[in-house]
Amino acid sequence: VISGDNPVTVSEIAKTAGVKNADKYVDASTLNNKDDINIAVDRYTVFGRVKPEQKREIINSLKEKGHTVAMTGDGVNDVLALKDSDCSIAMASGSDAARRTSQLVLTDSNFKSMPSVVKEGRRVINNIEKSASLFLVKTIYSFLLSILYLIIMKPYPFVPIQLTLISTLTIGIPSFFFALESNNNRIKKGFLRNIIKRALAGALTIVINILCVVFISYKINIPQSQVSSISAILTGFTGLVILYRVSIPFNSQRKLLFAFMTILFFSIVILFGERLMIYRLSFVQTVILAIFMIITPITIKIISSIIDKIKILNRE
């Protein structure tokens, strides 16, 4: 609690409000420099007789210590601290300067609104992270395959209708449900990094699988229509594995979603395969497909482990 009032008075009010360690207070007029403020930030909960410049220094000290800092205020004296905070919150009943500076304004001037604001923010960010991971998988493997197939001069392994099936059941429908589900988990640092790390492992696995299938087909003379069929089924299965990893930790809704997408994918392949240009496979081709399906989760795990060790992706 940072206030320009007497620290003893502010401490008593903070105790009444239920603030933890409210009895640990300091008179900011005794803090003469930045080092004093850095020490005080670790020791005290309540700061009294704080100047506007000191409010900003307290906020910056907390940020330097690795904290994500939210600042609430309603007066002109709070503007400097509001500007430097990670999340600035003003009261609607406060000064015009504070409202204009802040990223969020509580229109009812009631702090009871804050928990629901935090929950909504967590829901949106966490769900976007999950959905974006699924969408980015297709973006990466489509780009890489396009480049590689221009080099090797072979027919592209998919036809549009196959990609429609894969994208709908492993990306589109799951992302829709992920975007709407409640999620109050604490937001982890590295939003973009987390998305790329999740998506890259799945995308590289799909590319490796398809290149291996093409190589084997060249050696044992598998027709292009069968190569396309194996590639489509294998990519759809890999998409389901990625969906499984993104859904962790499972709850009842995610279990139902994953089970339904898996059953629906293989049911459509079996019942309407020829309409999707996914043709019946021979015994040898089925064995090849089964082997790749078994090693796909292992491949994703190995690539994920390698990505975790790449320093560039581990930077914030």
Helices and strands as residue ranges (DSSP letters): H 7-17, E 25-27, G 28-30, H 34-43, E 46-48, H 52-64, E 70-73, G 76-78, H 79-84, E 87-91, H 96-101, E 104-106, G 111-113, H 114-152, H 160-167, I 168-172, H 173-180, H 191-220, H 224-247, H 252-272, G 274-276, H 283-308
